[in-house]
Amino acid sequence: MNQEIRMCQNCKSEFHIDPEDFSFYEKMKVPPPTWCPECRLRRRLSFENIFHLYRSTCALCGKEVMSRYSPDKGYTIHCPHCWWGDGWDATDYGRDYDFSRPFFEQFRDLWHTVPMVSVSVDLPTSVESLYTNDAGYLKQCYLLFTAVYSERCMYGYYIGSSADCSDAYLVQSCEMSYDIFHGYKNYRGVHFDHTITSRDSAMLWQCVNSDHCFASANLRNKSYHIFNKPYTPEQYEEEMREYDLGSYRNYERIKKEAHEHWLKYPVKVFWREFSRDSTGLYVHRSKNCRDCFEVTDAEDSRYVSFQLSGPIKDAYDYTTWGDNAELIYECVMVGEQTRNIRFGAEAGLGLSDAQYVLGCIGASDLFGCVGVHKKSYCILNKQYTKEEYEAMVPRIIAHMNDMPYTDAQGRIYRYGEFFPPDMSPFAYNETMAHVYDPLTPDTARAAGYFWKELEKPAHPPTLAATDIPDHIRDAGDDILRQIIGCASCGRPYRLIPQELALYRNLNVPVPRHCFYCRLGEKLARQPHPLRRVKRTCQCTGDGSDNGVYHNENAHDHGVAHCAAEVETYYASGRPEIIYCEACYQQEVV
């Protein structure tokens, strides 16, 4: 089959469907998509609320609980203990399929009836981990989101197999570190950015296997460097006495100087470490993966994003979770021993052969189910025999095509579409879609999403950020009793004992901004996951075409301007210097 050009039903732009795509759709027994890849990703992310938690009440035990669902949403909420327990059965809410109504209308009604778990936590595997969401296999963690297999970590997003880290974002296998963004196998690192296998260092950008280095960029297998200048160990120790990161004033000043220094060096336009035959950004230990973003241990997949752990095999349009998933299509927050899942959200843990499912675990052969645990052959949560189920599913698919759901924007949802945006239980500005693709309230509503005026916490601050002692050595234990007002947004936040102990251990200051502002500052630096652009390598042979960077080595293209065109997520308006992979390797490796 040849490549086909289709028009996106949502944004009206053209997109390509390649021959291998058609092969995958045939394998999964689904029709080709009617939305372009960017719109499909945004639609999935609009069903993912990671960070916004509200006070609610468990409908089963009556206890107060933190919930992803604000009370005005109208959903029935169970705390994790009750939802994972045996005190209720999702099949009690089962109903007959109504062939006089569109499928998505019936699924929406079921969704509003079946109890939802307040936060997405794999409760049996999480120990003493408060205020976490989209997480499992944690021990003594706090305010961690999208995280697995970690201990004593705090204030993080997208954390895997790490210990004793705070303010860590998009990291794997790091330990005893603070203020880390895109890190892998780092130890005792402070303010690392896109740095791997480095230790006992601070303010590093795009460094590999470096130790005792400070405020440097693009180092490989180096020791004792300050602002990319080499020193002897004795000189390094002497110089470092001038840089006391325990002072907040020093920390912020040096961080600004380090960022300005980083921009003098070319960036790696894509990160595909230990991968082959793959395209995209941040694709690690993967094979034959195309157009992927933040993926680890994946194979034969396309349009996969934000997958914290593998293995993942034969997946398209798959966002978040992973952990041994195969044959997955149009799913978000689905994983752990899952196979053959089409159109799912927050489901997994042994789930197989399921379509249009939400919150289902350890089950098989489901269609249009919500919250079903360890059952088989269910449709709209009603149990059928194997023979009845296998006869009903083709009839429902035909009905979805004959009587599709149409939303207020005129978009048509037949079999093969993910859930319509107007079915999301979250407002657009509560979701990860808004994090990566912010919209105004009017634009979001016009696109069929909801909008919510977010509530501010009621607890008034007892300590202004400006009144925090400048140096960590002067911050006594009494600060643990204070409610601090964020210096940016005013949101109140507190410190916990293990957090303060880590700051003292690493000699870093108490932060003046709340977790959400600290997260936003980092994500603002990340290339946009939805927008890939074509640019020309900025290497002229002698250096960058903006005159900032001067090459240290001879390049294959000589003194002429490199003509290589690269696909990158660094938009043309960004300040980074873009080198193609060949020019970057000749300078850095």
Protein Blocks (a to p, Z undefined) as FASTA:
>chain_A
ZZdddddfklopacdddfklmmmmmmnopacdfbdfklmmmmmmmmccfklccddddfkl
opacddfbdfklopacddfklmmmmkbcfklmgccddfkbcfklmmmmmmmmmccdfbac
dfklpghiahiehiehiehiahiehiehiehiahiehiahiahiahiehiahiahiehia
hiehiahiehiahiahiehiehiahiahiahiehiehiahiahieehiacdfklmmmmmm
mmcfkbmklmmmmmmmmmmmmmmpccdfbdcehiahiacehiahiahiahiahiahiahi
ehiahifbdcdehiehieehijoiahiehiehieehiahiehiahiaehiahiehiehia
hiahiehiahiahiahieehiacdfklmmmmmmmmmmmmmmmccddfkopacdehiacdf
klpcbdfklpmklmmmccdfklmmmnopacddddddfbdcfbdfklpcfblklmcfklmm
pccddfklopacdddfklmmmmmmnopaddfbdfklmmmmmmmmpccfkbccddddfbeh
jacfklmaccfbdcfklmadcfbdcddfbdfkbmbdcddfklmmmmmZZ
